Amino acid sequence: MRLCAVSVDLDEIPNYFGIHGLPEPAGPAKTLVYDVALDRLSSLASELSIPLTLFAIGSDLSREGAASRLKAACDRGFEVANHTLDHRYDLVRLGPVEMQRQVTEGARAIERATGAAPVGFRAPGYTVTDELLAVVSQAGALYDSSVFPCPAYFAAKTAKIAAIALLGRESRSIVDTPRVLAAPTRPYRIGRPYWQRGRGLLELPIQVTRGLRLPFFGTSLTLAGEGIARRLTRACIGEPLINLELHGIDVLDEHDGLEALAKHQPDVRVAHDTKAARLRAVVEELARAGYAFVTLRAAAQAFEDVA
């Protein structure tokens, strides 16, 4: 079996300013993901004949423009999954009542906007705990896709948060336990602790390469040149499921109104058409290797019996 699921976290732009400890932007920049990126992503997916799984933040859908665009994407056959109500990076540090509210109200907002209840979940910042995953399971999710067992990403995130603190700012992002780095890289049923196999909720981990477990997601691919992006892709080929995760910002750049963010985030300085070309190269490599492109829901159904 060779399946590839391409998912997109629709984190709006204020989340990135929050990561860097910056005040929220004003004006049109605040809603670029729904107002600009979603159309670009839809066009790219149509060109490549691939479905997308969109992870939506419930509170964003209180804006009619965002809700209508998400409904249109759903009507095109894209899956819409739950990325919580408010995208709290510190979700796992909240009490059980608030964790449950963030999960269930996020799902309800998506169902109101699209008419379909989500069956998938992804935590903000990929950070989960046994307690949070229990809430997700009790809410009726078919799968979770949050675990990112990637040493390079973990080290870079930790260093970035520390650097921001040295500058006198506070990042909203938090660091997961390093034990997540020992989690399986292929679909598995979570145990307790969640980085071990068990009989619980189905986990579809964020993709890493074989061997060194290098990151294989939107940021690493769009920052890399096309040649490196292709090599990273080939380092994943052979996996039964390639879970390629992108963000809406992966098809935006500083000329979309993100000049202030570009000073702090190098991927924003890469032109959006260059990013799209690198993503096309990745899909081309996977298609050549015989991968079928599916939604994460379809992937979860294919791996339902995994141990």
N, C-alpha and C positions, 0 to 999 in steps of 0.2 A: 504494500500500500504506500503510495506517495501522494500526500495531500499537502497543499499550502493554503493557509488562511491569512489574508491580509486584513488587519484591523487598524482602525484610526481612533485615537483618543481625541475627542473634540474639546480639549481644554482651551477655554478662551484666553485671550492675551493677558488679562490681569494676573492669571496664575503664574506666568513667567516672570512678571515684575515682582511678584511675591517671593518666588524662588531666590531672586537676587536681592531681596530686602529693599526694594524700591517702591515708591508710592505708585498707586494705580494710574494708568494713562487716562487721559480724557478724550472725548470725541470719538470719531469713527474707529480709531485703533482698538478700542475696547472689544469690538465685536467682529473683528476681521475673520475669525475662524468660520463663523456661520455665513457672514456676508460675502466673503471672497474665497476662502480656502475650500469650502464644501463644494462649490461649483467646479473648482479646478480638480479636486479629487474625483468627483463624479465623471468629469470629462476624461480624465486619465483612465479610470476604471472601465469606462465604455470603450475607449480606444484599445485597451489591452484585453477586453472581454473577461474581466474578473469581477466577482462580487466583493463587496466590502462588508465588514462588521464595524459599525460605528458605536463607540462608547460615549454616551451623552451624559452630561451633568444636568440633573433635573432642574435646578434653579435657572439655568440659562433659557429654559423653555417657557418661562413666564413672558418672554419677549415674543411677540407674534411672528416677527420675521424669522427667528430661530426655529420656532415650532413648525411653521409652515415649510421651511426648507428641510427639516428633518422628516416631516411627513412625506414630502415629495421623494426623498431618498428611500424611505421605506417602501413607497409605492413602486419604485424602480427595482425592488427585489433585494435591497441591502438589509442586512440584519441590524437592529438597533439594540444595544446592550447597556447595562446599568453601570454608570461611573460615579454613583452616589448623588445625593441632593446638592451638596455645596462644595465638593472637592476639597474637603478638609485634609491637608497633608498630615495633620496630627490625629486622624480618625482613630487610630488604634489606642490613643491615649485618652479618649473620651470614655465616659461610662457606658454600660450596656444599653441603657435606655436611649441615649443619643446615637450610639452606633446603630441600633435598630431603626431609629427614625431616619438616619441618613440613608440607610439601605432601602427601606420600604418606601419612603417618600420619593426617593430618586426613581424607583421603579414606577410608582404611580404617576409621576409627572411624564414619564416616557409613554406610558399607556394612554394618558389623556391626549398627548400630542399626536401619537401615531395610530392609536386604536389597537395596538398589540402589546401585550405584557412582555417585558424582556426576560430572557432565560439565562443570560450570561452576566457576569460581574467582573469588574476590574477595580482594584483599590487605587486611590490616589498615590502616586509615587511608588507604586508596586509594593507598598508596605502593608503586610497583613500579620495577624496573630491567630492563634487557635480560637480565641474568643470571637474575633471578627468573622472568621470563616464559619463558625457555628451559627452566627446570625445570618450569614448569607445562605447557608444550607437550610435553615429553618424558614427563610423567606421563599423557598421553593426554587432556587436556582438550579439549572441543569449543570452548569460548570462555573468554575472560577478561572481567570487568566490573569494572575497577578504576580506569581512567583518568578523572580528573575535571578537565577543562580549564576551571576556574572561577576567574577572578581574585579575585572577592570572597571566596570561601571560602579561597583561598590566603593572602590578606592577613589575614583574621580569624584563621586558624589560627596564622600566624606571630606576630601580635600577642599572641594568648592565651598561647602558649608563653613569650614574652618576659615577659609580665606575671606569670606564675606564677614564673618565675625571680627576678624582682625581689622577690617575696614570700618568697624563700628556700626555695622548693619546686622539685622537678624533675618536669616532666611526662614521662610515658612516651611521649607522642606525638612524632613527628619531622616535619620539613618535607621535602617532595619538591623536586626541581629545578624552578625556575620555567619551564623549557623545556616542561614538561607543558602549560602554558597555551596552547601553539601546536598542541596535538594536535587532530585532527579531532573534531567533535562528533557525527558520525554513525557507524554501524558501519563498521569498516575492518579490513583485514589489517595487522598490525603489521610495521614494518620495523625497521631497526637504525640509529639509535636508535628506541625504541618509539613516540615521539610523531610519527613519520613513517609514511606508508603504505608497505607492502611486500607480502610474500607469506607472512607468517607466521601466527601464531595469530589467530583472529578476535577483535577487541576490540569490546565493546558499551559505549561510554562512559557514565558517570553523566550524567544529563540536566542540561543548562543551557538557558536561554532563547536564542532567536535574538537577534542583535545584541549586546547587552551581556554575554552569557553569564552571566546571573545564576543563582544556584543554584536548582535545582528538585528538592528532595529533602525528606525528612521534617522536618528541623529548620526550614528556612526556611518551609515551608508551615504547620506547626503553630504557629509563633511569629507568623505573619502573621494578620491578621483574615481573615474569609471573603472579603471583597471583594478584598483583595490576593492571596489564594490563587487566586481565580478569574482575576485579571488575569495572574498569572504563568503559569497554565495556558494561557490564550489566547496568550501569547507563545511557547509551544512548539508550538501547533497548526500543522500543516503538515509537521512532521518525520515521516519514514517510520517511525521507531521512537521512542517516548517511553519512556525507561528510568527509571522512577520508583523511587527507592531510599528505603526507610524503615529505621528501627531499632525493635527491640522497645520501647525506652524511649519511642517516639513515642505509645504508648497507655498510658503510666504517668504518675503525678504524685506530688507530695510526700505526699499522703495515703495512698499505697500503702506508706509506710515510707521515703520518700526525703527526709525533711526536711533531713538533713545535706547531701545533694547539691544540694538546691534553693537553698541559699545561694550556690552557685557556678555553677549552670547554669539560666538563665532558662526554658528550655522545660519544665523539670520543675515550674515554678510554674503552668503552664497546666493546667487540669483536663482529665483524660483524655477526658471526654465532649465537651468543646469541641474538643480535638484531632481526635477522631473525626468531628465535624461538618465540620471543615475538610477532612479527607481525603475525606469523602463529596462535598463540593462539587467537589473536583478531579475525582473519578471521573465525576461528573455532567457536568461540562464536556467531558471527553474522550469520553464516550459520545455526547453530543449532537453532537460533531464527527465521529462515525463511526469512532472507534477500536475495534478488536477487542482484547480483553484476553487475553494469552497468557503462558505461562511464558517465562523467558529461554531455556530450551532450544529451545522452539518458535520464538522469535525468531531464535536462532542458525541454525536450520535454514532459516528464510526468507531470511536474508541470507548464506547459505553461499557464494554466488558473488560477493559484493561484492569490489571491488578495494581 
